[in-house]
């Protein structure tokens, strides 16, 4: 594989971490997936702030069905959204998944959510982007996952899912898609 292809393919790292959950220190996993995306940072950032992007990059692995009507046009800080997740579009998993938008930092290109469902008790997701110049960005998903005895299984699935998401990001860039309009 040439170095250009290596930069486009997502790189992953999983490390054990301890977090507080319900008043106890528990062993969780921190998954980090990053890649280079040939896209301008402002366009990428506008996309990140939309549920429509989430639907697009998850397509083929997870389908989302909002419990309160349709997806909003943009994520809003302080809001909690509930939806059912269907793995591969057909297999229900985790009951209702809740996503609380904790932070959207336009100045530093960072978005943070705190998420949970009946399987993943903790699914805290941070997105960070950096402008690399020449119309390219560094894009990183880092997710802290805790699901009791299911933590390893959930983390393995999450690794496949986030690699899939970042490969779908390459399609967003190639097709110059803009979900923020």
N, C-alpha and C positions, 0 to 999 in steps of 0.2 A: 504494500500500500504506500502510495507516495505521501509526502508530508502534507500536501494540500488536503487529501482525503482524510488523513488522520485528524486534522484540525476540525473538519466538518463532522466527524463521528463523535458521539458523546463519550466522555470519559467518566468513570464512576469510582466512588470510594465509599466504603461502609466502615463505620467505626462504632465501638460500644461507647455509650455515654450514660451517665446517671442523671435522672431528672426527678423532680418532685411530682408525685401523682397522688391525689387524695391524702395528703399529709405524710406520705412515705417516700423514701428515696427508692426508685426502681431502676432496673437496668433496661435501657432503651437502645435504639440504634439511630445513628445519624447517617443518612444517605446523602451524598453529594454527587450531582451529575452536572457536567459542564461541557460546553462546546463553543465553537466559533460559528457565528451565523452571518452570512453575507447580506447585511441589511443595515440601513441607517438606524441609529439609536432612537431618534424621535418617533419614527414609524413603528419600530418594535415596541417602544414604550407605550404608545397609544394603543397598540394591540393587546398588550399585557393587561391593561385595565378593563378588558371586556370579557364577559362570560362567553361571547361568541367565539373568541380565540380558544378558550378552554374546550368548547365543544369540538372545534376543528382539530386541535392537536391531540385530543383524546380519541377521536374517531377511529374505529377499528379495534379498540381495546375496552373503552368504557363509554357507555351512553348515560347521559344524565337526564332525569325527569324531575323538574322542579315540583315541589309539593304545593306551592302557592302560585299557580299560574305559569307564566313564561319567565324566561331569564330576563333580568333587568338589562338595560343597554350598557351600563357601566357598573363596576363594583363600587360600593360606597363604604368608606371607613366607618366602623362602628355598627355595621349591619351584619346580621346573621342570616344566612340563606340555607334552606333545607332542600335536599333533593335525594331521590333514590338513585343508586348506582346499579347499572346493569353491565356486568363483565361480559365482554364480547357482544354486547347489545342484547343479551338474553338471560344471563344468570344473575339474579339479585344477590347483592352482597352487602352486609353490614347494616341492613335496615335503612333508616333515614340518615344520610350523611349531612352533618352540619358544618358550615364554613363561615367563620367569623372573620371579617376583614379588619385586621388589627392596625395595619399601617400601609399607606401609599405615599412614598417619599419621591415626589417629582424631581427634586433637586439632585438626588443621589441614585435615581433609578432603582428603587427597592420597593418591593411589595411583600407584606407578611400577612399570613393567615394562620388562625388557630382552628383546627378542624378535628372532628371526632364522629364516631358512630359506634354501633354495638361491637364491632370487631376491633377497630383501631381506636383505642381510648384516647390516644394523642397522635395527631398528625399535624405537626406545626411546620408550615411550609414558608420558606423565604425564597424570593426571586431577586437576583442581583444582576444588573447589566452594567457593562463598561464599554465605552466607545473605544475601538481599536484603531480608528481612522480608516481611510480608504473604503468607506462604506461597509465596515465589518464591526460586529460587536462580540464581546465575551458574554455568554449567557450562562447563568448558574441557577440550578434548583438545589436547595438544601432542605431536607425534610427530617425532622426528628419524629421517630415512630415508636409508639408503645402500644402493645396489644396483649399484654400478659404472655401466656404460653404461645400465642400466635405471632409474637413479634418477629421472629425469624421468617416465617411464611409471608407475613404482610410485607416485610422489607424486601424479600426476594421478588414478590409481585411488583412492588413499587419500583424496584430497579428496572424491571422490564418496561413498566409503564412510562417512567420518566425518560428512558432512552428512546422509546417510541415517540413520546411528546417532542423531544428535541429533533428527532428525524423529521417529524411533521412540520416543525419550525422551518426546516430547510425548504419545504414546499411553500410555506408562507412567503419566504424570501424569494424563491425562484419565480413564483406567480405574482409577486408584489401585492399580496393581499392586504387589505386594510379593514379591520373589523371595527375600528373606532369612529367610523364616519356615521 
